[in-house]
Structures are given as structure tokens and as C-alpha cells.
Amino acid sequence: MKEELFVSGRNIPNIDPYLHLWHWEIPLYLFLGGLSAGILFFAGYFYVLRKERDMAATIKWAPMFVPFFLVIGLGALFLDLHHKLYFWRLYTIIRLESPMSWGAWTLLVITPLSILWAFTYVRETWKNIKWPWKWVYTVESFLIQYRKAMAWIMMILAIILGVYTGILLSAFNARPLWNTSILGPLFLVSGFSTGLAFIILMSKSKYERKVLTRIDLIFIFTELFFIIHMLMGLQAGTQVSIEAANLFLGGEFTVTFWVYVVILGLAFPATLEVLELRGYHVPGWLPSALILFGGLVFRFVILEAGQITRYLY
């Protein structure tokens, strides 16, 4: 027999039940948004450094997938909307204090920009392709001239997009697990790490893989630091914050979080990447696949756990 003492009129079973309003669509959208941000940032970064020849997968190949990732992510977000016919109202106003407004306008710009960036490399990647209309060649030549400007804009918008995926959750003051300022940087670092993992998965250049692997290790260790910092911050907070942290420290999400996210999604692939850099033979796809898997599970766990946490005091 379980005895409970209610000190609040809220949380009464069958009267004030838990509300799980966000399901698989939102974590999928957050994952694909962070992944796209990571790919686009490094595409722009290495282009500005004039590394087109050495970093072909980073600058040319991987960004080809970004428009599809963004469209799928936005499609998932659209499915989650209850009033689908009124989504356009987000674009009738700009509210600087609203993370959702930042995200909506950023996606409005970065999605067509990713398409234009990929378009400028289509004929360089597949040389047999010929456009059926002459004006397409004119547009292509014009865009190629402004690749550097596009690269800078992509990097700035990628950072905003990556941070926004975490700030979108941290703005919910009613959810103690989400209401932490570390969530924005954590999602940014995680998104950039998954972006690097995807590029490494595509790359066939040893030099490129080596450069990206070294960068990815920095992001993985930074992500682990942020995760520890987040849990320590919650443990040092109020009772509801402590209970939120306990979901991962002995609670129902402990195994999922520590096994699938921290160990298999971060620590183990980082170990494999270190071994690969030291000259040991490691299956090239394995660390990247684990990082992508861990990044996806991380967003599902944070979203599900965050909806459980609540204020009762």
C-alpha cells in the first residue's frame, strides 16, 4: 500500500493528470535541427578557411542532405501542431523575447539558404548533370560568387538554430528539468557533435576524418561537462530541481540516460575515436553511428523526463 500526502490541490489522480503534450515529433525535430546546424556550421567554417579540396564531404556532400533533414523536421513539427492552418501567424510578428519566434524566423531563412548552398555544388559533385534552362546557369554563377557571404550567414544562423533547440525547452519555467540556462549550450554542442559525426560517416578522406574527429572529441568532452554541470546545478537547487535530477540518478530514466546517451552515445565513441587517432583499426562507421544514436536518444529522454517534472510546492 502506497500512502501519499497531498500538500497541494494539484496532481490529484484522475483530476489533474500528467500532461504529455509533446510526443515523438518534437524530439525528432530538435534532433534534425541540431544535426543540420552542425553540418551547415562546419560547411561554412571550412569554406571560409578555403579548405574546399581537403574537406569535400564537409563543404559539398553533407550539406546536400540538410534541406531534406530540415523539411522532415519541419514536417514532424507541423504534425504536432493542433491548429495547422494558422502556423503562418508566426511570421506576422517578430518577438525578440520569444524563443519560438527566433526559431521560426531562423528556419525561414536557413532552409532556403541550405538549398541554395547545396545547389551551387550539384554540378561540381555530379559533373554529368546539365540544367534544362539557361537561366539556371545564370543563377548558379551568381550564387557561386557569393558563397563566402553565404558561408558567414550560415555559420551565424547555425549557431542560433543549435542554441534555439535547447532554449525552446529552457523557456518553460513550469518544468524544473528544462528550466536551466545550460540547456541551450548543451543542445548546441550536442547538435554540432552529431553534425560532425554525420560528416565523418560520409567522408572518404583520411585527412578530413582525422581533422573532424579531433574537433568532435572536443565537443564530446564539452557535452559531458555540460551534462555533469546540469545535474550538479539541479542537485543544488530546490526540492523540485533535486527530484528532476533524481530521474537520472536512480529514477526511471537512469538506465536509458547513462547507458544509451552517456556511455554508448558519448564515452564509448570518444574512446573509439581516440584509438583511431592513435593508429588502431576501428570500424569507420561505428563511432559516428553511436554519436548519432546517442544524440537522438538524448532528446527523447530530455523531452519525456522534462514533461514529468513539475512544481507541487
C-alpha positions in Angstrom: 0.0 0.0 0.0 1.4 3.4 -1.0 0.5 6.3 1.1 0.7 9.8 -0.3 0.2 13.2 1.5 -1.1 15.9 -0.8 0.0 19.4 0.2 -1.4 20.9 -2.9 -4.7 20.8 -4.8 -2.8 19.8 -7.9 -1.6 16.4 -9.1 -4.7 14.6 -7.9 -5.0 11.3 -9.9 -7.8 11.3 -12.5 -8.5 15.0 -11.8 -5.2 16.7 -12.6 -3.3 14.1 -14.5 0.2 14.4 -16.1 0.0 16.1 -19.5 2.3 14.6 -22.2 1.6 17.1 -24.9 4.8 16.5 -26.9 5.5 13.2 -28.4 8.0 11.8 -30.9 7.6 14.7 -33.4 9.3 17.2 -31.2 12.5 15.3 -30.2 12.8 14.3 -33.9 12.5 17.9 -34.9 15.0 19.0 -32.3 17.5 16.3 -33.3 17.3 17.1 -37.1 17.5 20.8 -36.3 20.7 20.4 -34.3 22.2 17.9 -36.8 21.5 20.4 -39.7 23.0 23.3 -37.6 26.2 21.3 -37.1 26.6 20.3 -40.8 26.0 23.9 -42.0 28.3 25.5 -39.5 31.3 23.4 -40.4 30.5 23.7 -44.1 30.7 27.4 -43.8 33.6 27.4 -41.4 35.9 25.3 -43.6 34.8 27.1 -46.7 35.9 30.4 -45.2 39.2 28.7 -44.3 39.5 27.8 -48.1 39.5 24.1 -47.5 37.3 23.0 -50.4 39.7 20.5 -51.7 40.7 18.9 -48.4 37.2 19.0 -46.8 35.0 17.9 -49.7 32.5 15.9 -47.6 32.2 18.8 -45.1 31.6 21.5 -47.7 29.9 19.8 -50.6 28.5 16.4 -49.8 27.0 16.5 -46.3 25.1 19.8 -46.9 23.2 18.1 -49.7 21.2 16.3 -47.0 20.5 19.3 -44.9 17.4 20.5 -46.9 15.9 17.1 -46.5 16.6 17.0 -42.8 15.1 20.4 -42.3 12.0 19.5 -44.3 11.5 16.3 -42.4 12.0 18.1 -39.1 9.5 20.8 -40.1 7.1 18.2 -41.3 7.3 16.5 -37.9 6.7 19.9 -36.2 3.7 20.5 -38.4 2.2 17.2 -37.5 2.4 18.2 -33.8 0.5 21.4 -34.3 -3.1 21.4 -33.2 -4.1 24.4 -35.3 -2.2 23.6 -38.5 -3.9 26.1 -40.7 -2.6 29.0 -38.6 1.1 28.3 -38.5 1.7 31.3 -40.8 0.8 33.7 -37.9 4.3 33.1 -36.5 5.5 35.1 -39.4 3.3 38.1 -38.9 5.3 39.4 -36.0 8.9 39.3 -34.5 9.1 38.9 -30.8 12.7 39.1 -29.6 11.8 37.7 -26.1 10.2 34.6 -27.7 12.5 31.6 -28.5 9.8 30.2 -30.8 9.8 33.4 -32.8 13.6 33.2 -33.1 13.4 29.6 -34.2 10.6 30.3 -36.7 12.4 33.1 -38.5 15.8 31.4 -38.4 14.3 28.3 -40.0 12.6 30.5 -42.6 16.0 31.9 -43.7 18.3 28.9 -43.2 16.1 26.3 -45.0 16.2 28.1 -48.4 19.8 29.1 -47.8 20.8 25.4 -47.3 19.0 24.6 -50.6 20.9 27.4 -52.4 24.3 26.3 -50.9 23.7 22.7 -52.0 22.5 23.9 -55.4 25.9 25.6 -56.1 27.7 22.3 -55.6 25.4 20.0 -57.6 27.3 20.2 -60.9 30.7 20.1 -59.1 29.6 16.9 -57.3 27.8 15.3 -60.3 29.6 16.6 -63.4 27.3 14.9 -65.9 24.3 16.9 -64.8 23.1 19.6 -67.2 20.3 22.1 -66.4 17.5 22.2 -68.9 17.2 26.0 -68.8 19.9 28.6 -69.4 18.7 31.0 -66.7 19.6 28.3 -64.1 23.3 28.6 -65.1 23.0 32.4 -64.6 21.6 31.9 -61.1 24.2 29.3 -60.3 27.1 31.6 -61.4 25.6 34.5 -59.3 25.3 32.3 -56.2 28.9 30.9 -56.6 30.2 34.5 -56.5 28.6 35.0 -53.1 29.5 31.7 -51.4 31.7 33.4 -48.8 28.9 35.7 -47.7 26.5 32.7 -47.6 29.0 30.8 -45.5 29.2 33.5 -42.9 25.4 33.8 -42.8 25.1 30.0 -42.5 27.5 29.9 -39.5 25.6 32.6 -37.7 22.2 31.1 -38.3 23.5 27.6 -37.5 24.6 28.8 -34.0 21.2 30.4 -33.5 19.4 27.3 -34.6 21.6 25.0 -32.5 21.1 27.1 -29.3 17.4 27.6 -30.0 16.7 23.9 -29.9 17.7 24.0 -26.2 16.4 27.4 -25.3 13.0 26.4 -26.6 12.8 24.0 -23.7 14.5 26.1 -21.1 11.9 28.8 -21.5 9.3 26.6 -19.9 9.6 27.8 -16.3 7.0 25.2 -15.2 9.3 22.3 -16.0 12.2 22.2 -13.5 14.3 19.9 -15.6 14.1 22.2 -18.6 14.4 25.5 -16.7 18.2 25.7 -16.7 20.4 28.1 -18.7 22.8 25.2 -19.6 20.3 23.5 -21.9 20.9 25.9 -24.8 24.7 25.4 -24.9 24.2 21.7 -24.2 21.9 21.3 -27.2 24.3 23.4 -29.4 27.3 21.3 -28.6 25.3 18.1 -29.0 24.0 19.2 -32.4 27.4 20.2 -33.6 28.8 16.8 -32.4 26.1 14.9 -34.4 26.8 17.1 -37.4 30.4 16.2 -37.3 29.5 12.5 -36.8 27.4 12.6 -39.9 30.1 14.3 -42.0 32.7 11.8 -40.8 30.3 9.0 -41.7 30.2 10.3 -45.3 33.9 11.3 -45.7 36.4 9.0 -47.5 39.4 11.2 -46.9 41.7 10.2 -44.1 42.9 13.8 -43.6 39.3 15.1 -43.4 38.2 12.3 -41.0 41.3 13.0 -38.8 40.6 16.7 -38.6 36.9 16.3 -37.8 37.5 13.5 -35.3 39.8 15.8 -33.3 37.2 18.5 -33.3 34.4 16.0 -32.4 36.4 14.9 -29.3 36.4 18.4 -28.0 32.6 18.7 -28.5 32.0 15.3 -26.8 34.1 16.2 -23.7 32.4 19.6 -23.6 29.0 17.9 -23.8 29.9 15.6 -20.9 31.0 18.6 -18.9 27.7 20.3 -19.6 25.7 17.2 -18.6 27.5 17.0 -15.3 27.1 20.7 -14.8 23.4 20.5 -15.4 22.9 17.6 -12.9 25.0 19.4 -10.3 23.0 22.6 -10.8 19.7 20.7 -10.4 21.0 18.9 -7.3 22.0 22.3 -5.8 18.5 23.8 -6.4 15.1 23.5 -4.8 13.4 20.2 -4.0 11.6 20.0 -7.4 15.0 20.5 -9.1 16.5 17.7 -7.0 13.6 15.4 -7.9 14.2 16.3 -11.6 17.9 15.3 -11.3 16.9 12.1 -9.5 15.1 10.9 -12.6 18.6 10.3 -13.9 20.3 9.4 -10.6 18.3 6.3 -9.6 15.0 7.2 -11.2 13.1 5.7 -14.1 15.4 7.3 -16.8 18.7 6.3 -15.1 19.5 3.3 -17.3 18.3 4.9 -20.6 20.2 8.0 -19.9 23.5 6.7 -18.7 23.7 3.6 -20.9 22.4 4.8 -24.2 23.3 8.5 -24.0 26.4 8.9 -21.8 28.1 5.5 -22.3 27.1 4.3 -25.8 26.4 7.8 -27.2 29.4 9.7 -25.8 32.1 7.9 -23.8 32.4 4.7 -26.0 32.6 6.6 -29.3 35.0 9.0 -27.8 37.2 6.1 -26.8 37.0 4.6 -30.3 37.9 8.0 -31.8 41.0 8.2 -29.6 42.0 4.7 -30.5 41.5 5.6 -34.2 43.7 8.7 -33.9 46.4 6.6 -32.3 46.5 4.2 -35.3 44.3 1.4 -34.1 41.9 -0.2 -36.6 38.3 0.9 -35.7 35.3 0.4 -38.0 34.9 3.9 -39.5 31.1 4.0 -39.2 30.8 2.8 -35.6 31.7 5.9 -33.6 29.7 8.2 -35.8 26.6 5.9 -35.8 26.8 5.7 -32.0 27.0 9.5 -31.6 24.0 10.0 -33.9 22.1 7.3 -32.0 23.0 8.9 -28.6 22.1 12.4 -29.8 18.6 11.2 -30.8 18.0 9.3 -27.6 19.2 12.3 -25.6 16.5 14.5 -27.0 13.8 11.8 -26.4 14.9 11.4 -22.8 15.1 15.1 -22.0 11.7 15.7 -23.6 10.0 12.8 -21.8 11.7 13.4 -18.4 11.0 17.1 -18.6 7.3 16.6 -19.0 7.2 14.5 -15.8 8.9 17.2 -13.7 6.5 19.7 -12.1 6.0 22.1 -9.2 3.9 20.9 -6.3 5.2 23.1 -3.6 
